[in-house]
Amino acid sequence: MRILLVEDEAELAGALAAALARHDAVVDHVPTLAAAAAALTAKVHDAVLLDRRLPDGEGLALLPVLRARGVDIPVIVLTARGELEDRVAGLNQGADDYLAKPFAVEEVLARLRAVLRRPGRLAADTVRVGRLSFDLLHREASIDGAPLLLPRRELLVLETLLRRKGRTVLRGALEEAVYGFDDTVQPNALDTHVSRLRGKLAPAGVEIHGIRGVGYLLREAIP
């Protein structure tokens, strides 16, 4: 999953982003409302983690702006303001969830999975192609029930292709799903991840078909 973290405390943001990355999330960090609004125009994020006290205003001010644009992205408010009236205000403004600081990363992840599991977020919890199964909520792959352990980038490539199985995923869209705004991307990095992933998926009867100059298509291998 790709998360937009809106937090002006650099130390907290860095620690949270690093912790989420260890759970295979791509995290883009911005410190202000203005930067968040600009980042969300890219439409590449699965969810937003939003602080309330930001340098350029109240974080909740972002919510009506998003909803007015028709942007239906789940937003979890992370804030030190955890009194009942604060939680009610956040939920009434359009937040999907509200979590007071301090919090455990495991709880943030659980709440992210919960909001993404709501009707209309995911078509199914598990995607299957050939003998490959992928749990979209816990982001775990297996072949015939045996865990398929993948490095973070390969897991992100697989997840993105599986979410659009049977359809061509444009190269640019795949890069947006795998790399954050601040990542340095080598010219052939994506091709390397795809190449390594191909070999690991072959025993499952799954292939990744490359369309030169366009993108990639994941499908069940043709006998």
C-alpha positions in Angstrom: 0.0 0.0 0.0 1.1 3.6 -0.6 0.5 6.0 2.3 0.6 9.8 2.4 1.8 10.9 5.9 0.9 14.5 6.8 3.0 15.3 9.9 5.1 18.3 10.7 7.1 16.7 13.5 10.1 15.4 11.6 11.3 12.9 14.2 7.9 11.3 14.6 7.3 11.3 10.9 10.7 9.6 10.2 10.1 6.9 12.8 6.6 6.2 11.6 7.6 6.1 8.0 10.5 3.7 8.7 8.2 1.5 10.8 5.5 1.3 8.0 8.2 0.7 5.4 9.3 -2.4 7.4 5.7 -3.6 6.8 6.1 -3.1 3.1 4.3 0.2 2.8 5.5 3.0 0.6 5.3 6.2 2.6 5.4 9.8 1.2 5.8 12.4 3.9 4.7 16.0 3.7 4.7 18.5 6.6 1.9 20.9 5.6 -1.7 21.1 4.4 -0.6 22.7 1.1 1.9 20.0 0.4 -0.7 17.3 1.2 -3.3 18.8 -1.2 -0.7 19.0 -3.9 0.5 15.4 -3.3 -3.0 14.0 -3.5 -3.6 15.4 -7.0 -1.3 12.6 -8.2 -4.0 10.1 -7.1 -1.5 7.3 -6.2 -2.1 6.9 -2.5 -4.3 4.2 -0.8 -4.8 6.1 2.4 -3.8 9.3 4.3 -2.4 9.6 7.9 -3.2 13.1 8.9 -2.0 15.2 11.9 -4.3 18.0 13.1 -1.8 20.7 14.2 0.1 21.7 11.1 2.1 24.8 10.4 -0.4 26.2 7.9 -3.6 25.3 9.7 -5.9 22.7 11.1 -5.4 19.3 9.5 -9.2 18.6 9.4 -9.5 21.5 6.9 -8.1 19.0 4.3 -11.1 16.7 4.6 -13.9 18.9 3.1 -11.5 19.9 0.3 -11.0 16.2 -0.6 -14.6 15.3 -0.4 -15.6 18.3 -2.5 -13.2 17.1 -5.2 -14.8 13.7 -5.0 -11.6 12.1 -3.7 -12.8 9.0 -1.8 -9.5 8.1 -0.1 -9.6 6.8 3.5 -8.1 9.3 6.0 -7.0 8.3 9.5 -6.4 11.3 11.9 -3.3 10.8 14.1 -3.1 13.5 16.8 -2.4 14.4 20.3 -5.9 15.9 20.6 -7.7 12.8 21.8 -10.6 14.1 23.9 -14.2 13.0 23.0 -15.1 16.3 21.4 -11.9 16.2 19.3 -12.7 12.7 18.1 -16.3 13.6 17.3 -15.2 16.7 15.4 -12.7 14.6 13.3 -15.2 12.0 12.4 -17.9 14.5 11.6 -15.6 16.3 9.3 -15.2 13.2 7.2 -12.3 11.2 8.8 -12.6 7.4 8.4 -10.9 6.8 11.8 -9.2 8.8 14.6 -6.2 7.7 16.7 -4.7 9.6 19.6 -1.0 9.8 20.2 0.9 8.0 21.5 0.1 5.0 19.4 1.6 1.6 18.4 2.5 1.1 14.7 0.7 -2.3 14.9 -2.5 -0.4 15.7 -2.0 2.0 12.9 -1.5 -0.9 10.5 -4.6 -2.6 11.8 -6.7 0.5 11.4 -5.3 1.0 7.8 -6.4 -2.6 7.0 -9.8 -1.9 8.5 -10.6 1.2 6.5 -9.3 -0.4 3.3 -11.5 -3.5 4.0 -14.7 -1.4 4.1 -17.2 -1.9 1.2 -16.0 -0.4 -2.0 -12.3 -0.3 -1.0 -11.3 -3.8 -2.1 -13.3 -6.2 -4.4 -12.0 -9.2 -2.5 -9.6 -10.1 0.4 -7.7 -12.6 -1.7 -6.6 -12.7 -5.3 -5.7 -16.0 -7.0 -4.0 -16.7 -10.3 -2.8 -20.2 -11.1 -1.5 -21.7 -7.9 -0.6 -18.3 -6.5 -2.7 -16.7 -3.7 -2.3 -13.1 -2.4 -3.9 -11.8 0.7 -4.6 -8.2 0.0 -5.2 -7.2 3.6 -2.1 -8.7 5.1 -0.1 -8.5 1.9 1.1 -12.1 2.0 1.7 -14.3 -1.0 1.7 -18.1 -1.1 2.0 -20.9 -3.7 -0.2 -24.0 -2.9 -0.5 -22.7 0.7 3.3 -22.4 1.1 4.5 -18.8 1.9 6.2 -17.0 -0.9 8.6 -14.6 0.8 9.5 -11.6 -1.4 11.7 -8.5 -0.9 9.7 -5.3 -0.4 9.9 -4.0 -3.9 9.0 -7.3 -5.5 6.0 -7.6 -3.2 4.8 -4.1 -4.2 5.2 -5.0 -7.9 3.2 -8.3 -7.4 0.5 -6.6 -5.4 0.0 -3.9 -8.1 -0.1 -6.3 -10.9 -2.5 -8.7 -9.1 -4.9 -5.8 -8.3 -5.2 -5.4 -12.1 -4.8 -9.0 -13.2 -5.6 -9.6 -16.8 -5.1 -5.9 -17.6 -2.0 -4.1 -18.7 -0.4 -1.9 -16.0 1.4 1.1 -17.5 5.0 1.3 -16.6 4.5 4.7 -15.1 1.6 3.5 -12.9 3.7 0.6 -11.7 6.6 2.9 -10.8 4.2 5.2 -8.9 3.0 2.2 -6.8 6.4 0.9 -6.0 8.5 4.1 -5.4 7.9 7.1 -3.2 8.3 10.7 -4.1 11.8 10.9 -2.5 13.1 7.5 -3.8 16.1 7.5 -6.2 15.1 5.2 -9.0 17.8 3.7 -11.3 16.8 3.4 -15.0 16.4 -0.3 -15.1 15.4 -0.9 -11.4 11.8 -1.8 -12.2 12.8 -4.2 -14.9 15.2 -5.9 -12.5 12.4 -6.4 -9.9 10.0 -7.8 -12.6 12.7 -10.2 -13.9 13.4 -11.6 -10.4 9.7 -11.9 -9.7 9.1 -13.8 -12.9 11.4 -16.6 -11.9 9.7 -16.9 -8.5 6.2 -17.0 -10.0 7.0 -19.6 -12.7 6.4 -22.6 -10.3 2.9 -21.2 -9.6 1.9 -21.2 -13.2 1.9 -17.4 -13.4 3.7 -15.2 -15.9 4.4 -11.5 -16.3 4.1 -10.5 -19.9 6.0 -7.4 -20.9 4.7 -5.0 -23.5 7.6 -3.1 -24.9 7.3 0.6 -24.2 3.9 0.2 -22.5 3.9 -1.9 -19.3 3.3 -5.3 -17.9 0.5 -7.8 -17.7 0.2 -10.6 -15.1 -1.8 -13.7 -16.1 -2.0 -17.4 -15.7 0.7 -19.1 -17.8 -0.4 -20.3 -21.1 0.4 -24.1 -21.5 
